[in-house]
Amino acid sequence: MALDRWIALVLLGICLAYGYAAWFTMDGDLAPFMRRNPIWPSTFPKVLSVLAIVAALAILLGFEKSEPKEAEIDYRRLGDYHLGQALLLLALMIAYALCLRPVGFLISTSAFLILGSYILGDRKWHIMLPVALIATVAVWYLVQEVLGIYMRPLPGFLGG
């Protein structure tokens, strides 16, 4: 069996477990007044599980295949790819998740965008810095002011 079908089989198992939880266990503790609502807290997980199961079955049964073609990624030649960049980006994502609360959103997100673009090979600092800073401030403003969700903008010692 091809690699994509193995991945689809694993995802199908995960989606079936998720769907079981959404359909049979999530709504057991609902308050009586919520049982009359047309949309329950489990509505989105139910829809998501059904769509994911259909997608995994489509891949598993081969409905998306048109004609066999050469694999884009050859797992036997992983050394030929930019594996170092991918691992550095994964480490940067983990560091970003760990630093988000103590360092603050503005500093950690700006640093993540700048370092991530540097790892991927961008060296145009005059474009990279303003784009990262503008994107960070814009996302923070939209989440904080428009949606009303508090996100600590700065570290605690700077008044965040």
N, C-alpha and C positions, 0 to 999 in steps of 0.2 A: 504494500500500500504506500502511496506517495506521502511525502511529508505534510502537505496541506490537508490530506484526509486524516492523518493522525492527529494533527492540531484540531481539526474540526470534531473529531471524536472526543477529545479531551474537553473541548469547549461545550460539546453537547452534554456531557456528563455534568459539567458545572452549571449549565443553563437548566438542566432538569432538576438539580438540587435547588437552585435559586427559584425556579418556578414552583416547586413543591412548597418551599417556604412562603412564597407569595400567595399561593392559592389556598393553602390549608393551615398555616400557622400564624400569619401576620394579623388576621382580623379577630382572633379569639379574645383578645383583651380590649376590644373597642367598647367605649362607653355606650349605653343604650341610646342616647340621643344621636350618636354618630352612625348608628346602624341604618338610619333612615335616609342618610345622605346619598345622592347619586354617585358621588366620587369619594372613595375611601382612601386612606393612606396607602393601601396596597394596589391601587388602580394602575399607577405607572409601572411598578415592578411586574404586575401581571402582563401588561402589554409588552414590556421589554423582554420578559422571559419567552413569550410566544414568538415574537419577532426573531429573537436570538436562536430559538430552537429551529425555526423555519430556515434561517440562514445557514445554521450548522448542518442541517439535513440536506440542504441544496448542495453544499460543498461535499458532504460525505457521499451523496449519491451521484455526484458528478454532473449536475445539471448546468453548472456554470462553464463547463469545459467546451471549447469550440473545436480546437484541434491541438494535438500534442505539440508542444514547442519546448525549446531548450530552457532549462531552469535559469532564472535570472541570478539566483544566488546558489553557488555550489558549496555545500557545507563541507566538502572535503578540501576546499582551498580557502578556508577562512583567513589564513595568513596573508592572502593577496588583497584583502579588503582593508579598509581603515578601521580596524578593530580597536586600536588605541583611542581614536577619537570617540567611538561609541562608548567605550568604557569610561573615558573621562567625562562624557556628557551624563552618563548614569551616575557617576560619583558626584557631579555637580548638582544633579537633581536631588540627590539624597541630602547633600549639604544645604541646598536651598530649603528643603522641607524642614530640616533641623534648625536652620537659622531664621526662619520666617517670624516666629514669635519673639525670640529674645532680641534680634537685631532690628526688627521692624520691617514693614512691607516695602517702604520706599528704598531703603538701602539694599536689602537682600534681593529684591526683584531687579533693581538696576544692575547690581553686581552679577546676578544670574544672566541677564540678557547680554551684558558686555562680555563676560567671560565665555558664555556659550558661543557668541559670534566669533570671538577670538579663537576658540578651539576649532570651530568649523572653517577657519582660514581667512576671516575678514580682517584686514589690516587698515581699513580706511577709518581712522579714529575720528576724523572730522564729520563723518556721517554716522558712525556707530554710536558715539556718545550722545548726541542730541536725540537720535531716534529712540534709544533705550530710555533716556530720561523722560522724554515726552510721553512715550507709551506707558511708562510706569506711573507717572502722575495722572495721566488720563484714566487709566484703569482704577487707580485708587480713588479718584474723584467720583467716577461713576458708581463704584461700589459703596463708597462712604456717603456721598451726598444724595445721589439719585435713588439708590436702592435702600439706603438707610441702614446698612450693615456696618458695624464698627470694625475697622481694621487698624491695629496699632501702626501708625505711620513711621514712628521713630523708636529707637530703643528707650527703655525706661529711664535711663540716666539722662537722656536728652529731652525728657518731657513727653515721651510717646505714650 
